[in-house]
Each structure stands twice: as C-alpha cells, then as structure tokens.
C-alpha cells in the first residue's frame, strides 16, 4: 500500500491510497459472500445462494465496486496509522477506476486535529505569573463585617410596632376597591400582607398607607395605569377603602455573642469572624486561582496560531448551545422561546458565539499541545483513584454498571487530571 498525503486549508488533508492488485483481490470473494447473504433467489435459502449465481445476478462490475468499498474500509485505518494522521469526523471518499488485475486507487479528504504553533509564549506566561504574585490574598475586615451584616439581615424578625407605617415596613391590611360604588371583581381582601415600597400595587396605593397606624381606616381615589393588565380597569378611576390591621418592622439582631450562639456552633462573635475569615479566604483564593489560570490561557491563546477545521468549531458551538439550553431549562425557558423574546435566530446567536467558541477551542488545544510537548501524563492509578471518588456515591456495582459508562468516565477523568497538571506547571513557570 502506497499513501501520499497533501495538506489542505482549514486543517484538512487529502490522502491518496494505491493498492496493488495482489493486496486487494482477496476482497472480491468477501464481497461475493456479503452479497450472497443479502440476495434472495427462488429455490435457495437466505445466505445459501451460490457465488456464481451472485455474479450472474449483480454483474462482475458491481462485485468489483463492492470489493473496492470493502478494501477502503479495511485499509483506511491502516493508512491513517502508517502516516500518523489524526483524523476527525466523517471522511469524503472518492473511488478510482476498479478493474480486475489492476491496482486500485482511492482518495480521501478528512479533517484532522489542527496543528498548534506557539510563539515566545514563556515570557508572556512569566509576566502573568509575576503580576499575579503581587496580588493581595488577604480578606479585609470590612468584607467580614459586610458578610456578618448580611447574615444578620437574613435572620431579621418582623416585630409589631405601635407607630405610623413608613416605607420598608410590613403591613397587614383589609381593602376594598369600588367603581361607581360597586366592588370590582377580585377587589376585596382581608389581612393582606404587603411590604411598603415594593411597588406591588398600582402607583400611589402604598404611598397612601404611609402614616397609617394599627386600626386606622382610610378612603382614597386612584386611577389604574393605562397599561394595566385588566383592560376593563386600565385608565379608569377607583375608590380604595383600607383598614390597617398591623404595622411591623424588621428587627435586625445585634452583632454580639448572642447572635453568634444563634448560628448554632459558636460561642462568641470573635469565633464567627474567624470562621468567616477562613471561609472567605479559601473562596477568594479559589477565585483568584481561576482568574490566574484564565489570564495564563488568554496569554497563550494570543500567542497561538491555529487553523481550525470547521467540524471542531461546529462541535464547540453545539456544546455551547447545549449548555445554554440547560441553563434556560432551569429558568423555565426553551431555546425557541428565548430566541423569540430576543428577536434572534439560532444562526445569529451562533455567529455571536463564534469568537468565544474559537477561543475555548484554542485554550483546549494549547493545553493538549503543551501536555504532549512537555510529556505531561497521568497514570492509571491516579485516574482510578479519582474515579473512585465519583463512584463512592453509588450503593453497589449494579448501580454503577447501569448508570456509568466506565470508558467515558475514564477518558473524562484522565483529561481533567492532565489539564490540571498542565495548568499547575504553567503556574510554576
């Protein structure tokens, strides 16, 4: 088998494969066997049609073409291995002339993993690392206080007060809404909860409640907004009769030892502060680590030259679309509904994402290139140890066999570990 490889744009290659007659003539008998199994002739059981009758039924040339297709499927993988071509996706196959006793030629155009070229990247990474080393990882006291205040606010209680209502208060009211002396549909409620200032009711309603005390009653007139959802009420005036049932304010606990004890596992406020400081430090450290790695990858991508095959770009856009659809699902939306709301097409969305898709691809390919270039690998015990962490939540082997594709899990974990090693090495440069 003779193979010649020609480089094409967009990370594709054209492979021309030439097979002497001696190397492919045996495929003719295989082709006849295969065709005999599929042909149905009167008087013969399926698969038992004599080969000479197969030739009579289909013709010699049809058998030769079938044999040629067989030889392509068998020799293509060998040609890839021989020429060390890292093919991806479905190839385009063109058969040459098929004649008995002569060599057989076919050509294949296939996308391949793109070649990554990195120029003077070490200095760029060193600069990123140097700048990162100057950053402060300490947690500021004011940030700790803000977090304490947030926790206290979350534990605030509503306390009844004997005073006039003001914005921010929670109130309970009875109200009736009338038009021309008649109560409108849905225009009556008792012990209705309301937070003044939230803007839940029509404009002016909550403002009218400011200054009322418990047991106070009041009547006032407001006009429904012109864009009000109930069209029969939009733009029309109405009379509101309100009785204040109660006024409550939020009581935020003091930041003291008693508050610390209310959190469950602390005796003093100082303990809470120390615990928050440790947690916030770890969170900040992880955030800064991610930012650091993003900056490293950005620097590498800027130094990289990559000729992307269209197939890889399409696959990355598909992954991005699937991730986005998952996010929308959590929000109770579909992709079609989102596109309709945004007045966009899927094609327009993908066009917006294209630069990001190429950058994501570039980052992944650069990491893979550096792993190979620096001989950074992971061994089986490392991968298995990490896999066991993921599998420990399953009760038994049957559950694992039912729910987990072990080959895919191994590949995913292996890839993650290798990426982690490459990024850790880049951080150390």
N, C-alpha and C positions, 0 to 999 in steps of 0.2 A: 504494500500500500504506500503510495506516494502522496504526500499532502503539502500543499503550498498555502500560505496564509497572507492575506492582503489586508492592511489596516484601512478602515473606513471612518468617516466622520461620526460624531455622536457615539463614540465608544462602541463601534461595531467592527466586526471582521468578516471577510469573505474567505471561506475555506474551499479550496478545490481539491477533491479527493479522486485519485486514479487507482483503480483496482485491476490488475492483470486478470485475464480470463481464468487462470488457474486458481485465483483466490475467491472467485465468486460463482463459479459454475455449479458448485455443490448446492447453492441456494435454489437452483431450478427444481430439484427433487423436493426440497422443503416446500416450495411454492405449490407444487402439484399436490402434496399431502394436505396442505391447508385448504386448497380449493376443493379437493375431493370430499373433505368433511362438510363443506357448506352446500355443495351441489346436490340436487335431488333429481334422480332419473328413475323412470318406471322400472320395476323389477329388481331394484337394488336398495338395500337398507342404507340409512344415512351413514356416511363415512366409509362405505364399502364400495364406492364407485371405482372401477379400475382406472389407473393413471392414463392409459391410452385413450380411454373414453373422455377423461377430463380434458385432454389436449384437443380431441375432436369437438368437444362441447364449447370450449373457450377460444381455441386457436393458439398457435405456438407463440405469437407475439404478446398476447395477453399474459401468458405464463411468464414470458421473459420480463415483462414490466413488473409483474407481481414479485418475481425473484429480485429485481433491482430494488424495489421498495424494501424488501427484506434485508438486503445487504446494506442499505442505507441505515436502517435501524440498528443493525449489529455493528457496523463499522464506525458510526458517528462518535460514539463514546470513546472508542479506541483512538480516533483521530484527535479528539479533544485532549486526551491524556498524553498522547505522543507529542503534541505541540504545546502542551501546558497552557491551553486556552480555558479561561474561567468563564464559561458561557452562562447566560441567564435568559430565562424566558423561552418562548417557542421559536425555533429557527425557521427561516424561509428556505425551502429546498427546491432546487431545480435539477431535474434529471437530464443527463445527456443521452446520446443515442444508445439503444440497447440492442446489441447484435450478438448472436451466438458465436463463440470462438474469439471474440474481440474484447479488449479492455473496456471497462465501464467507468465513466466519469460522471461525477455529480458535484454540484457546488451548493454551499450553504452560507447564508448570511445570518449572523446571530449577534445579538447584543452581548457584551462582555462587561465584567466588572471594570470600572474605569481606572485608568492609571492616575495615581495621585503624585503630583510634583510639589514639594515643599522647598521654598527658597528662604535661606537665612532666618529660620524660624526660632532658633535657640535664643538669640538676643531679644527677640520680641517676648518670648515666654519669661526670660530672666527679668525683663523690665516689669512685666505684670507681677511677678513674684516679689520683686523689690518694693513696688508700690503697695502691695498687699501687706507686707511685713510692717509697714508704717502705720497701719490702721489700728485704732483702739478697740480692743475687745471687751473692755470693762463696761459694766452696767451702771448707768448713772443713778444717783439717789432719787432724782426727780422721776425717773421712769418707774422705779419701785413704788413711789408714792402714788403715781397715776394708776398703777395696777391695783394697789390697795384701795384707792378710791373707787375704782371700777367694781371691785369685789363687794365693797360696802354698799354701793348703789344697787347691785344685784340683790342684796339682802334687805333692801329698804322695805318698811311696812307701811300700809295705809292706816292712818290714825284719824279718827273722827275729831273735828275741831269745832268749837263754838265761835265762829267768826264769819265774816263775809267771804264768799268764794272769790278766788283770784285765778289767773291763768296758771296752769300746771296742776291745779287741784283735780282730784277725782270726786265726782258728784253723782248722786242718785236723784233722778227727777221723775215726776209724773208730768206728762204733757198731752195736750190735745190740739190738733190742728183743724181749723174750720175755714170753709169758704162759703160766704153768704150765710153764715150761721149753721151750716151743716158740716159734721165731721167727715173729712175726706177718708177714702179707703186707706187703711193702714196708718191712719193719723192719730192713733191713741196708744199710749204705752204707760206702764207703771213701773216704778223702781228701775228706770232705765239708766244703765251705767254710762258715764261719759267723762272723758278727760278733757278739760278746758284747754283750748289751744291746739288740739289735734286736727281741727278742721273737718270733722266727720259730718257735721250737719251743714245746712246751707249757710252761706255767708251772713253773719250778723247774729245767728242764734246763740252761739257760745258766748259772744260778747255781751248779749243781753243778760246772761246768767251771772256775769261778774258783778259782785256786790250783794248778791242774794245770800241770806243766811238760812239755816235749817228752819222749816215750816213756812218760810216766806212764799207768797204767791204773786204771780205777775202775769200780765197780759200785754202782748205787743204784736205789731204787724210787720211782716217781712214779705218781700217779693221773691218767688222762686227764680233762679237763674234762667236765662233764655235757652241755655243749652242743657237744662235739666233732663235726666233720662226719661222721666214720665212726661210725655209730650203734652198731656192734658193739663199739667200743672206748670209747665215751662212759661216763664214770663208773667205769671199771674200772682196777685197778692193773696195772702192768707193770714188769719189771726191765730196766734200761738198762745195757749194758756198753760202756764208752767207752775208746778209746786215743787219747791226744793225739799227733798227728803233728808239728805245728809250731805255734809261737806267733809272731805278727807284730804289730808296732805301726806306726802311721802316723808316718812321719818327715817333718815339715813343713820345707821348706827355709828357711834363714835369709834375712832380708830384707837382702841385701847386693848388691854389684856382680855377683857370680857368678850370683845369682838373676836380676838384670836381663839378663845376657847369655843366660840360658836362655830368655828370652821372644822372642829372635830378632833384634830390630833395635835393641837398646840396649847401651850400654857401661857405664853407671853406673846406680845406683838413683835418683840425682837426675833423670836423664833420664826414667825411668819415672814418677816422681812428677809431673814437669812435664807429660808426655803425659796422664796420668790427670787432672790438674787441668784441662787444656784440654777434654778429652772430657766430664768431669763438669760443667764449666761450661756447655758447649753443651747438654748434656742437661737441666740444671737450668733454663737459660734457656728452652728449648722447653717444658718442663713448666710453668714459671711463665707463659709466654705463653698456653698453653692454659687455665690456671686463670684468668688475667686475662680472657680472652675469654668464658669461661663465666660469670664474675661480671657482665660487661657485659650479656650476653644475659639473665641472670637478672633484672638490674635493669630491662631493657627490657620483658621479659615481664610483670613485676609492674606495669608502668605501662600495659600494653596491654589494650584491650577488643576482643575478637574473638568474633563469633557464628559458631561452626564449623558448616559443613554436615556432616551425618552421613557423607556419602560420603568426605570428606577424612579424617575420623577413622578410618573403616574401612580406607582405603588405608594410613594410617600404621601401624595395628595389624597389617596384613598384612605390611608391610615389617619390622616388629619381629619378627614371628613367623618370617619367612624368615631373618632374621639369626640368630635364636636357634637355629633348626633347623640352620643351617650350623655353629654352634659345637658343638651336640650331636653332629653327624656327625663332627667332628674328635675327639670324645671316645668315638666308637664307640657312640653312643646315637641312638635315634629320638625324635621328639617324643612319640609314643604311649607308648613305654617310660618316658620321663621323667615324663609325666603319671601313669602308673600307679604309679611309685615314690613320687611326691609326693602321691598320692591326690587329684588335682585334675582338673577338666575344662578343656578349652580355653577355654570361656566364662569360667570363674573366673580363669584366667590373664590373659585379655584385660581382665577387669574390674580386676585388679591393675595392669595396664599402662596403663589409660586415662588417669590423670593425667599420666603420663610422655609418652604419645602426644600429648596436647593441648599439653604444654609444648614438645615438639620441634616440633610444627606451628607453635606461636606464634613460636618463635625464627626459623624459616624465613620465615614470613610477615612478621615485623617487619623482617628483613634486606631482603626484597624491597620492602617499603613504603619503607624508607629509601633504597634504591637509586634508586627512582623519584622520591621526593620531593627528593632531593639531586642528581638527574641523574647518578648514578654509572653509567658504562657501560664496556664493553670493546670494543675494535675488532677487526676481523678479523685483522690481523697479529699481535696479541697472542695470540689464540686459536690461530692456526695455528702460531705458534712453540711454544706449549705442547703442541699436538697432536703436533708433530714429535718432541718428547722421548719421547712414549709410543710412537710408531711406529718409532723407530730400532732397536728390538729385532727387528723383522721383516726377513727377508732380502730379500724382493722385493715388488713391487706385487701380485702374485697372492696372496701370503700375506695381505696387508692386505685385499684385496677379499674373500677367503674368510672371514676371521675378525673383521673390524671393520665395524660399522655406522657409517659416517662421520657421518651426520646426528646420530645419538645421541651419538657421541663429541664432536662439535662443541658440542652443547647442554650436555653434562655439563661439558666444559672451560670453556665460556663462563660457566656458572653458578658453577663453582668460583672462577674468576678474579674475577667480580663480587662474590661473597661475601667474598673475601679483601680486595678494595678497600674494601668497606663496613666490615669489621672493623678494618682498618688506620686508616681515617678515624675510627672511633669511639674507637680508642685514642689518637688525637691531640687529642681534644676537651678 
